[in-house]
Amino acid sequence: MKEDQITILIPVFNGGTTLRDVFDSLEKQNNKKIIKEIIIINDGSSDASHDIILDYKKKSSYSIMIIKNEKSTGLAINYNRGIQISKTDYIILMHQDIVLEDMDSFAKIFQPFQNSNVAAAYPALLHPYKVWTAYNFWQKCLFSRFVSKRHTRFTGKFDCVKKIKDLKFNSSLYRTAGEDLDYEMRCSKYGKVVLADLDVVHLHNKDNNFSLKQLIKKESQLAECYGVNLRRYFLKTKIKDIILLIFRPMILLGLFINIFFINRLALLILLLFCFYYTKLAYLKCYKDFKIIILPFINFICLICYSFYFIKGFIYAKQKI
């Protein structure tokens, strides 16, 4: 492996609760010499992110470039900007909330490129229980279904990509979500997109003020991008994934049918969903008084998911 082959690109938007952990994990890495530069794009943050970034630049053992946007422009645009100004043949796309617990993360994410047919490599994404327990109630609900599972697909969270002249993130169709799958699908035309022998930890957000409004917005963003990508890549989507994506809108449709035709099965499925969707929260947070309203919140999230999923599918554009 030659030195100075990789640029790390980190877009940041209000990442003040996790950036210090991310930067600390970067400093503990082996093989620092293969990183030519870290480009950090502060995308109009309103919290302490910029001060944390400036402080890190002073102390860091890496060469740091900082770009500051006065207004938020979205993840896809910032990825493209960072890729354009990078001076290396390979770029690590890294989120502001990813911690590298493996000290050889750089070497492991780059190892697949020893095969010249590889265009991108991604790690397994972990959501450890110890991280989940530190969340407040609403964020625990958001991540309840992901805890202790390995998520293995291209996400842009710590993925290494080969710099390809004509390949960019689609900023006209994606703003904050869904751009990763779209990029992966188009990247696969230039070479293999493979799983590296590496696990990374997703912190998400350590803000104890994470609100119900943020929970609903996050669910809506994901739903909209799912709709967009199903519309654009329907024929390339596995049957089981299609079923999972349309399951929630079908529950809602079943409820409407139930109103007119009195179908108890549809109501039972709805009730089971409202409890099962955040099963871990019910099991571990039963002493929190908000657990009483959680079934109703899950029903609201079901409505929001269905609306934005259908909206994304119809308009084929992620805008939230």
Buried (B, 14 or more C-beta within 10 A) or exposed (E): EEEBBBBBBBBBBBBBBBBBBBBEBBEBBEBBEBBBBBBBBBBBBEBBBBEBBBBBBEEBEBEBBBBBBEEBBBBBBBBBBBBEBBEBBBBBBBBBBBBBEBEBBBBBBBBBBEEEEBBBBBBBBBBBEEBBEEBBBBBBBBBBBBBEEEBEEBBBBBBBBBBBEEBBBBBEBBBBBBBBBBBBBBBBEBBEBBBBEBBBBBBBBBBEEBEBEBBBBBBBBBBBBBBBBBBBEEEEBEEEEEEEBBEBBEBBEBBEEBEEEEBEEBBEBBEEBBEEBBEBBBEBBEEEEBBEEBBEBBBBBBBBBBBBBBBBBEBEBBBB
